[in-house]
């Protein structure tokens, strides 16, 4: 009888450990999925801007979505009109948010952060050009960071950096001590 109780206790401990590991892994997967979705919509916008030879504008209308608009032209001049092409809504409680935990660095190894959830300096408009660069309203290349996360879940913190001249994207995840690729 004692042996059966010991086996049951051991099985209970193993099940509890696996449940905790599963929850942590699931939360990390939610952060990874959101980061991959953000990177995918940005890559697709850049590729479409090049393929269509049109500037595409990236907007962050709220704390959990990205929209992509084509800037319309008449001849060679932009008219000011835009057409909605794509929308991404983040799922599973993931939001654009700067890490709130004091243990999380507000900057990635790329060095484009140190601010809010979407950090692009003083830019008010974000554009993928037909040449494949990421620029502001004045045509100046933008380097920046988009932070993603879930409330009270530091291990779900993610960051996507954009290097403006080439629109190169890097994704980073917080491992509890530092940002890693």
N, C-alpha and C positions, 0 to 999 in steps of 0.2 A: 504494500500500500504506500509506503514511504517513497519507494522508487517511482511509482506512478505520479505521486504529488510533485516530486522533484522534476520529472519530465514535463509535467503540465506547467510548472512554474517557469522552467527554462523556455518552453514554447511561448508562453505569455510574454516573456522578456524579449525574445527574438521578434515576435509580432509587433510589439510596441516600438521597437527600434526601427523595424521596416516601415511602419506607418509614418514615423517622424521623417525618415529619409525620403519616403514617397512624397510627402507634402512639400518638403524643401525642393525636391527635384521638379515637382509639378509647378511650383511658383517660379522657379528659375526658367522652366520651359515657356511659361507665359511671357516672361520678359524677353526671352530669345525670339519668340514668335513675333512679338510686336516690333522688335528691332529689325528683324528680317523683312517684315512687311513695309516698314518705313524705307528701308534701303531699296526694296524692290520698286516701290512707286517712284522714288527719286531717280533710280537708274532708268526706268521706263520713260519718265518725263524727259530726261536728257537725251536718250536715244530717239524719242519721237521728235524733239526739237531739231535734232540734226537731220533726221530722215525727211521731215516735212519742211525744213528750212524756215521754221517759224520760231519765234520766241515763245516760251511757255513760262507762265508765272506760277509760283508755288505760294499758297496761302495756308495759314494756320487759323481757321475761323474760330476755333475754340480749343480747349485743352485736351481734346482727344480725336481730332481729325485733321487731315491734310486734303486740300483740294488743288487740282491742277487745271489751269486755264490757258487756252491758246489766245495769244494777242492777235487780233485781226488786223489785216493790212489792206490798203487800197493802193495798188501799184507797189511802191516801195516804202510807203509811209504808214506807220501804225495809226489806226483810226481811234483808238481808245476803247473800242469794243472788245469784249472777251467772250469766249465760248468755253463752258465747263466741259472738260474732257474726262476727268477721273476724280474719285473721292475715296479716301481711306479713312475708315473709322476704327480706332483702336478698340480692342475687345478685352475681356477679362479684367476690367478695372485698371488697365494701364492708361496712363495719362502723360502728357507732356509736362514734366515737372522737374525742376532742379532738385537734386538730392537734398532732403531736409535733415538728414542725420549728420551730426557734426563729425562723424567718423569717415564720411565719404568726401573725397576730394571733389571740388567743383571744377576740376579741369582734367582732361585726358592727356595722354602722352603727346598728342598733336598740339596742345597748347592753345586751343581756340575757344576755351570755355570761360569760366569765372563770371557767371552772371545768372540769368534766368533760364527758363526751360528751353527757349529757342534763342540762341545767342549769335547774333550777326552784327554786332556793333551798333551803329546808328542807322543801319539800313531799314527802310520801311517797305520796300518791295524786293522780292527775291525772284530772279529770272534765270532760267536755262536758255542760253542763246542758241541760235542756229549753228554756231561754231562749236558748241559743246562746253562752254564755260558757264560758271555760276556767278552772276553779277547782281549788283544793286540797281536802284533806279537811275543812277548816273552812269552805269556801264562799268563800274569799278569791280574787279573780282572780289568775291566774298569768301572768306574763310569763316567757318562757324561750327557750332555744336548744337545738336538737338538732344536734350536729355529726356529719358522716358523712365517711368517707374510706377510702382503700386504703393498705395498708402501703407505705411508701417511695415514695409517689406524691403529692407536694404539690399537683399540678395537678388531682387528683381530689377535693380537699377541698371539701366543701359544708356549708352550714348552713341550717337552717330555723328561723325565729323565729316565736313565737306571742305575740300581744298578747292577754292574758287577757280583758279586758272585752268584746271583740268576736270573739275567736278568729281574728283576722286573721292570715294566714300570709304570710311573705316567704321566698323562697328566695335564697340567695347562693352564689356560686362564687368560689373563690380564683383570681385571675388571675396569681399570682406576686408581686404587690406589695400587693394590697388585696382586700377583699371587694367584689364588685359584684353588682348585680341581674341 
